[in-house]
Amino acid sequence: MRRTAILALVLGLPACTPDPPPVPGSGMDQAGSARAMLVGQHMRAALACGVTVPMASQDRAAAIEAAALAHAQRQGGTAARDAYLRALTAPRFDPRRAGRDHAAWCTARRPDIDRVVHWLDSAPGAAFAAHAAGASQP
């Protein structure tokens, strides 16, 4: 429940008044990086759980992630970029219990995955991805 509230807060979903996107050309800021982290984590969860994600949402998530990786690289070099990527990975499950643990993990994340995909497919998600793509250009 708490994770869902935090996710809604960070993504600025329709339940909240959405924040305006950062000024174009300003690069990704800390809030944008946090939002990108959630998008990346849930897109990887969707992949790990076999959830089908529309191509447009995948493209927007990729643009957001590319901008976040560039931001991490600028902020802290290769080590920061690599740490960012490690934070996105789905957990590894004990092979003896993988089926049950994996299924429970996927079930717990499904509402958040759906929420992120819906946001990526919305006008605010498209605007954020477009800004992120523009901000990541040199």
N, C-alpha and C positions, 0 to 999 in steps of 0.2 A: 504494500500500500504506500509506504513512504517513498520507495523507489519510483513508483508511478507518479506521485506528486512532484518529485524532483524532476523527473523526465518532462512532465508537462510544463513545469516552470522554465526549464532550460530551453525547451523547444519553442516556447511561446505559442502553444497551441490555442485554438479558438476559444477555449475556456478563459484564457487570459487575454489582456490587451497586448497584441504583439508589439514588440519594440521595433522601431524603424531600423532598416539595415544600416550598417556602418557606412560612412561616407566613402564612395567609390575611390579607389586608389590608396586608401589608408591602410590596406593590408588587413590580415586577420588579427583581431584582438584576442584577449584572454577569454572573453565570453564566447566569441565565435569558435575559438579552439575547443572550449568545453562542449559546445554544441556539436562540433565536428566529431569529437571523441564519442559522444553518445550515438551519433549516426553511424559511425564506423563500427562500434561495438555491436549495435543491433543489426547492422547489415551482415556482419560476420556470423552472428547468431542465426540469422535467417538462413544463411548458407549451410551452417552446421546442422540446422534442424530440418533442412529440406523444404523451406518455405519459399514459394514462388514469389518473386518480386518483379514488378513491371520494369521493362527496359528503361523507360524514362527515369524511374526512381533510381535504378542502378547507375545511370549516367550522372544524375545529379549528385548521388552519394560519392561517386568517383571524383567529380570536380571538387566537392567539399573536402574530401580526404587529401587530394593533391595539394590544395591550398594549405590545409593544416600541416601536412608534411613539410612543405616549403617554409611555413612559419616556424615550425619546430627546428628545422635546419638553421634558419637565420638566427633564432634565439640561442641555441645551444650546440650547434654543430651536429655531426653525425651521431654522437652519443644521444643527444636529445631526440633526434629523429628515430633512432632505433628503439629508444625507450617508449616513444609514442606508439610505434608499431607493436611492440610487445604488449602494451596495455589494451590493444584492440583484440587480441587473440582469445578465442573461446578456451575454456579450461580443458585440461586433459583429464580423462576419467580413468579410474582403476579398471584395467581390462576385465577383471573378474566380475565387476558390477557395472560395467559400462552401459549396457542396455537400459537398465533401470535408472541409473543416475542420469544418463543422457536424456532419457525421456522426461524425467522430472524437471531437469534443467530447461529443456525446450518448452515444456508446458508452462513453466513459471515465466518464461520470457516472451511467450507468444503475444500477450496483450501489448507489450511495449514494442515488439517488432511491428505489429499491425499499426500502432500509433505513429511510429517513425515513418513507415512506408506511406501512410496516409498524409503525413506532413510533407514528405518529399514530393508527393503528387499534388500538393496544393500550391496556390499562388505564392504564399510566403516561403515555402520550401524552394520553389523555382527561383524566386528573387534572391534568396540566400545563396543558392548554388551558382547563380549567374554572378553575383558579387564575388563569391569565393573564387570563381574561375578568373574573373578580371583582376582580382587582388593578387593571384599567384603568378600573373605574368610579370616578367622582369621589367 
